[in-house]
Amino acid sequence: MNSPASSSSRRPRPWGTVGAGLAAVAACAVCCAGPLLALLGGIGAASALASFWVPALAVVTGAATVGAYVLHRRRRAAACETTAGPVDLGLPAVGAARDEHVR
């Protein structure tokens, strides 16, 4: 004889646990939505600002490159300039050393 299953022999359905889990997920979403949206808004604002600064940065980089090239050419030209006439190297003369030793 098969007796109908009693209510105590059935598995309990975890609807209470699932409901509590869904409530926790919803509370977390409501709690964290503001900071997450602020973070995404900040990233968007920074990228919008960067879209204007990147071309300006390219112009500044080009100007710095041209300026460095001009300075390099000027210094190179100044280094190649010479003065006319003999240049004192600060070394003792060979003949003067013999004269002092002979005396």
C-alpha positions as a Python dict, from the first residue, in 0.01 Angstrom:
ca = {
    (1, 'M'): (0, 0, 0),
    (2, 'N'): (128, 322, -105),
    (3, 'S'): (42, 601, 121),
    (4, 'P'): (43, 952, -8),
    (5, 'A'): (355, 1143, 82),
    (6, 'S'): (323, 1349, 388),
    (7, 'S'): (416, 1715, 390),
    (8, 'S'): (711, 1647, 618),
    (9, 'S'): (872, 1397, 376),
    (10, 'R'): (888, 1646, 89),
    (11, 'R'): (1194, 1853, 27),
    (12, 'P'): (1153, 2209, 141),
    (13, 'R'): (1170, 2455, -141),
    (14, 'P'): (1436, 2724, -92),
    (15, 'W'): (1215, 3014, -193),
    (16, 'G'): (1291, 3194, 128),
    (17, 'T'): (1664, 3170, 68),
    (18, 'V'): (1632, 3275, -296),
    (19, 'G'): (1412, 3567, -198),
    (20, 'A'): (1661, 3682, 63),
    (21, 'G'): (1943, 3650, -192),
    (22, 'L'): (1751, 3857, -448),
    (23, 'A'): (1675, 4119, -184),
    (24, 'A'): (2045, 4135, -95),
    (25, 'V'): (2140, 4175, -462),
    (26, 'A'): (1884, 4453, -507),
    (27, 'A'): (2005, 4633, -192),
    (28, 'C'): (2366, 4609, -309),
    (29, 'A'): (2273, 4745, -651),
    (30, 'V'): (2090, 5040, -498),
    (31, 'C'): (2373, 5107, -254),
    (32, 'C'): (2656, 5085, -506),
    (33, 'A'): (2486, 5242, -806),
    (34, 'G'): (2569, 5600, -708),
    (35, 'P'): (2945, 5554, -664),
    (36, 'L'): (2968, 5339, -977),
    (37, 'L'): (2783, 5598, -1185),
    (38, 'A'): (3005, 5871, -1040),
    (39, 'L'): (3315, 5670, -1134),
    (40, 'L'): (3190, 5615, -1488),
    (41, 'G'): (3095, 5983, -1515),
    (42, 'G'): (3442, 6086, -1398),
    (43, 'I'): (3604, 5860, -1655),
    (44, 'G'): (3380, 6006, -1924),
    (45, 'A'): (3461, 6363, -1821),
    (46, 'A'): (3834, 6288, -1816),
    (47, 'S'): (3818, 6137, -2164),
    (48, 'A'): (3621, 6437, -2294),
    (49, 'L'): (3882, 6672, -2149),
    (50, 'A'): (4162, 6459, -2293),
    (51, 'S'): (4007, 6481, -2639),
    (52, 'F'): (4082, 6854, -2631),
    (53, 'W'): (4426, 6823, -2468),
    (54, 'V'): (4572, 6554, -2694),
    (55, 'P'): (4589, 6779, -3004),
    (56, 'A'): (4737, 7057, -2790),
    (57, 'L'): (4992, 6812, -2655),
    (58, 'A'): (5086, 6719, -3011),
    (59, 'V'): (5142, 7087, -3093),
    (60, 'V'): (5356, 7136, -2781),
    (61, 'T'): (5559, 6825, -2868),
    (62, 'G'): (5619, 6953, -3221),
    (63, 'A'): (5726, 7295, -3093),
    (64, 'A'): (5964, 7136, -2841),
    (65, 'T'): (6117, 6920, -3114),
    (66, 'V'): (6174, 7219, -3343),
    (67, 'G'): (6318, 7420, -3052),
    (68, 'A'): (6558, 7140, -2960),
    (69, 'Y'): (6674, 7114, -3321),
    (70, 'V'): (6736, 7491, -3346),
    (71, 'L'): (6933, 7494, -3017),
    (72, 'H'): (7138, 7197, -3132),
    (73, 'R'): (7227, 7372, -3458),
    (74, 'R'): (7322, 7696, -3279),
    (75, 'R'): (7545, 7519, -3026),
    (76, 'R'): (7707, 7313, -3298),
    (77, 'A'): (7781, 7626, -3504),
    (78, 'A'): (7924, 7803, -3197),
    (79, 'A'): (8145, 7504, -3116),
    (80, 'C'): (8293, 7510, -3466),
    (81, 'E'): (8395, 7878, -3452),
    (82, 'T'): (8771, 7935, -3414),
    (83, 'T'): (8981, 8239, -3341),
    (84, 'A'): (9263, 8349, -3567),
    (85, 'G'): (9620, 8323, -3440),
    (86, 'P'): (9813, 8096, -3208),
    (87, 'V'): (9636, 7937, -2914),
    (88, 'D'): (9811, 7889, -2581),
    (89, 'L'): (9764, 7530, -2469),
    (90, 'G'): (9917, 7584, -2127),
    (91, 'L'): (10197, 7333, -2185),
    (92, 'P'): (10561, 7412, -2106),
    (93, 'A'): (10779, 7483, -2405),
    (94, 'V'): (11048, 7228, -2485),
    (95, 'G'): (11323, 7487, -2532),
    (96, 'A'): (11246, 7665, -2204),
    (97, 'A'): (11285, 7346, -2006),
    (98, 'R'): (11635, 7287, -2146),
    (99, 'D'): (11738, 7643, -2073),
    (100, 'E'): (11634, 7619, -1706),
    (101, 'H'): (11819, 7287, -1661),
    (102, 'V'): (12143, 7413, -1815),
    (103, 'R'): (12177, 7719, -1594),
}
